[in-house]
Amino acid sequence: MTATKKEIITKLRQDLLGWEGFRPVPPEERQSFGLGAIESAFPNQMFPTGALHEFISTRPEFTAAIGGFIAGIMQTLLEKGGVCVWVSYTRRIYPPALKRFGVNPDRIIFIDVTREKDVLWVTEEALKCHGIAAVICETRLLSFMESRRLQLAIEQSQVTGFILRKDVKHLNTTACAARWTVRPLRSKLRAGMPGVGFPRWQVELLKVRNGQPGSWTLEWKNNAFLHSETEHIVKPDTQRRYA
Amino acid sequence: MPKRFVSIWFRYLLTDREAIRQKSLRQLPVAFTEPDHGRLLVTAMNSNAEQCGVKPGMTAADARVIAPGIQLFETKAGRNIKLLKGLAEWCLRYTPLVMVDAPDGLLLDVTGCTHLKGGETEFLKDMVGRLRALGYTIRPGMADTIGCAWAVARCVESGLIVPPGGQRNALMPLPPACLRLGVDLLIKLNELGFYQVRSFIYLPKSDLKRRFGASIILRLYQALGQEAEFLLPLKEPVPYSERIALLEPIRTREVIETTVHALIDTLCKRLYGEGLGLRSAVLTYLRIDGKSGQLSIGTNHPSQRTDHVFKLFALQFDQVAPGLGIEIFILDATKTEPASDQQNVLWNGKPAADSEEVAELLDNVGARVGKDQIHRYLPQEHHWPERAAENTTNLTQMPECAWPEDHIRPVQLLEPPEPIEAMALTPDYAPRQFVYRHERHIIVNADGPERISHEWWIEDGGYRDYYVAEDEEGMRYWLFGTPNDLPGQTRRWFIHGYFP
């Protein structure tokens, strides 16, 4: 009796995920982003492509760290070909630096709009386009309605969207699948070695739709993410669902 | 195919224009004057002044006496050409081949156009009527040759349409002035008693040439159609051009959209049939009040898709001001290129359909935010950070060298570098701490220096000593110091970027 109940509940959960836009992915199409434990925080234990990811940055140093982290994910997205579109209003990204994260900067099309309100328009147009691997949008403001529009565009085209929100004063509800922060951490060096080590970040998932928020320490080493010793801490009290 | 030309003579061009501006001038004698040797000479006048006896070349003082209340205006050089150009553009509604015929006329090649208005008579009536409604008094002439049309427009009271092949008969009773000859020659002909063309048209060619020069032969034969004469159109005719003339002027957005869509569809089908694609196009609309407007688009790759081209125009429909109504739409494909089904130009290793989609996306975005805002970066063989990547708007260009990987570079670059207050223990070592925007950063780890010099063959200047610095909180910065090896130089510090 209890066994059948459990089965029914699991099945219902699966159905709910399907209705919310998470399609079960056949094993041969599964793509690993090398994020390790972070991927298990998401529904179906995989990093959701074809979804909107929101990155919160409060300082320019964080924006740089987020840029590196996104580039690391983009490396995998661009493996299958396609181009990436980077939309911004005031951009400081330095293209040659992306090579270190495995992305060929000439595969990225930069669209620098002169009016801030055009950023989201261009992003939506780009997200509607099937031939694009990823869209990165640097913006300051993103209302719930705007994020919903972007999410609807994504559901048609299955493009992965990254919203890099700079200089955020207060957090509002959005329709994004995940909300991240990436903070740079002091790099780790072998004892007695001078200099600066590999990029090291505290990656935090503040909100995940149908997933487990958490916090991890990552390093970028030899063109791949590497989990650092700090064990990942799941904060049960921050588990929230939103949509 | 026999040609048909229309010559329009704007008899009172300047005064008509002035009367359009000020309605009160219509009843008054008006003349334009020009200073000459300390006097004012009349250069142009309207019909009222002409009836009073005012003639070109008369002094302004005389004109004032014989035509009391005459309004005198100053002649501006080149004004008539400017007006004629505007009128020539207006005439594009009748034919695509229009030429300004200085100083006071227009020439139209109307071959195959007259039936659109229901015949030659109706064509001229329509033209005269519309120009009169605008305020211009004109005299048109239609004939098989430019010369004959010109002659008929200026020298004939009735019979403005010369039937095909009737140039000789039409020219016979006209004065020699109708042949566009120089004043000296006309005086000479007059003195010799040649008052009409018929009096010398049958003279042997050699005699005419000996007595009056080659120009009279040329002009006569041009008018008769025995010598070729060409029209230099105001606008180069576009090989792929479509137009829609509407029965009723339209004003609403829906109708404009439907019409433009139909127009684009016609052009795209034609291009598709010839294996061509659109690279740039101009949509011109002519309003019933004589004003016109243009929208132009460009695409990244040859396109024949109606919906795509329409979408690009639709982004600009807000700029269309229909006024009282639009009566004609003209769509010119100003640039076409052969379009192949395999359009795999953007990036290799991608399906062809994708690159077409990306190109269409970039067209859309470019139409809204401007094409120069879309760019890529290509590697350059320079160490100087600001020159390491070349900004290009070309989306198909491939990099000529590999991206450098040997030195790490910041993900965020400050342009220009911002000055900081830094403190270093030893002159050639990384700073121990620095203050940037009123915030103190204590540096715990640092890499460097990496010395990057200005390339002297591009720009003079010193070098920069770059350090990668990590502060207590783990933030990583790219700092550099200016040269300090010459006596009297003090090192200044700048922040140039953020590492991830």
Interface residues (C-beta under 8 A of the other chain):
Chain A: P60 E61 T63 A64 A65 I66 G67 G68 F69 A71 G81 G82 V83 V85 R92 I93 Y94 P95 P96 A97 L98 K99 R100 N104 P105 D106 R107 I108 I109 F110 I111 D112 V113 T114 R115 D118 W121 V122 E125 A126 K128 C129 H130 G131 I132 R183 P184 L185 R186 S187 L189 P194 G195 V196 G197 P199 R200 W201 W220
Chain B: L346 W347 G349 K350 P351 A353 D354 S355 E356 E357 V358 E360 L361 L362 N364 V365 R368 V369 G370 Q373 I374 H375 R376 Y377 L378 P379 P385 A388 A389 L395 M398 P399 W403 P404 E405 I408 R409 P410 V411 Q412 L413 L414 E415 V444 N445 A446 D447 V468 A469 E470 E472 E473 G474 M475 R476 Y477 G497 Y498 F499 P500
